[in-house]
Amino acid sequence: MIDWSPLLITFKLAFITTICLIILGIPLAYWLAYTKNKLKAIIETLVSMPLVLPPTVLGFYFLIAFSPQNAFGNWLDTYWGIHLIFSFEGLIIGSIIYSLPFMVHPIQAGFSSVPKNLLEASQLLGKSKFTTLTSVLLPSIKSSLITGIVLSFAHTIGEFGLVLMIGGNIPNKTKVASIAIYEEVESLNYAAANSYSLILFTITFIILLMVYLLNNKSIKNIF
């Protein structure tokens, strides 16, 4: 019989990570879309690094940084009692960094595509930047926002190397579905591995299909 806890942990992780990325990703995407700061290229590069780096590289450096044997990890442990290695909280932080470009890039592209006359009209009406963001920009980039949310959620579901290095394989705590699949394959329990894989495949397929259908519908409505 299939153990549902890895799936529950996976979707819990994906949900919390996505919420955090919405909070962090929208302001960051807004800044990247409209800033003329010289640091923009550096920030964009750092945001995009998870797209090209092997997950194990990020996992290794997170492992080093969060370790109580190092300054940052020791500070968290000593003064705050926070243990991020082999914990669900550590998985969240690692997942936020790893899935950050999947949230930021679509929203940044959406902001960049908004006609400048809308922003100028909002400024002429005396609206603040926050009001312009919430009342003008975000409603104008619904499809980009939905794409960022869904891609971040789906990408977090598929994590393996990073979560394995940071969280390990602790049942009912850090053992996500991708690790459960790997463990079942190693044990030659292909039936259980297939069950996990089929569930993840079906859910991610449905999620991505919905995004494409919504985006295609939005494009047709425009024209």
Residue, then its C-alpha position, 0 to 999 in steps of 0.5 A: m500500500i502506498d505511503w501518502s506522507p511523501l506526497l502530503i509533504t511535497f504538496k505542503l512544501a510546494f504550497i508554502t514555497t509558492i506563497c513565499l515566492i509570491i510575496l518575494g517575487i512580485p516586488l523583485a520582478y517589479w524592481l527588475a522590470y523598471t529599475k535603471n540601477k547598475l546592479k540590475a544585471i548582477i541581480e538578474t544573474l543571481v536570480s537566474m543561477p538556479l536555472v543552470l546550476p546543478p541542484t546539488v551545487l546549491g544544496f551543497y552550499f546551503l548545507i555548508a551555510f546552514s551547518p552549526q559548524n559555520a558562522f551563520g548556522n551557529w548564529l541561527d542555532t545559538y541565538w534563535g534556536i533555528h536548525l535548518i539542516f535536515s528540517f522542513e524549514g530548511l527545505i522551504i528556504g532552499s526551495i524558495i531560492y531554487s524556484l525563484p526564477f520560475m516566479v520572477h521571470p514570467i512576472q518581470a516579462g509581464f511588467s515589461s510588456v505593460p504599455k507605458n501610457l498606463l503607468e503615465a496615466s496612473q502617475l498623472l492621476g496622482k496614484s502611488k507606486f503601490t496603488t499603481l502596482t495593485s490596481v493597474l499592473l497586476p490586473s494587466i498581467k494576470s496570465s504572467l502572474i498565473t504562469g509564475i505561480v503554477l511554474s513555481f508550484a510545479h517546479t517545487i514538486g519536482e525537486f530532488g537533489l536540493v531537497l535530498m542534500i538539505g533535508g535528507n530522507i526523514p520519514n514524515k518530515t523531509k521525505v518528499a515524493s521525488i526522494a520516495i520514488y528514488e528510494e523505491v527504485e533502489s529497493l526494486n519496488y517498481a510498483a510503488a515507484n510507479s504509483y508515486s510517479l503516476i500521481l505526480f505526472t498526472i497532477t503536474f500535467i493537469i496544472l500545466l495544461m490549465v495554465y496553457l488553456l488559460n493563457n490561450k484564452s487570454i490571448k484570444n480575448i485580446f484579439 
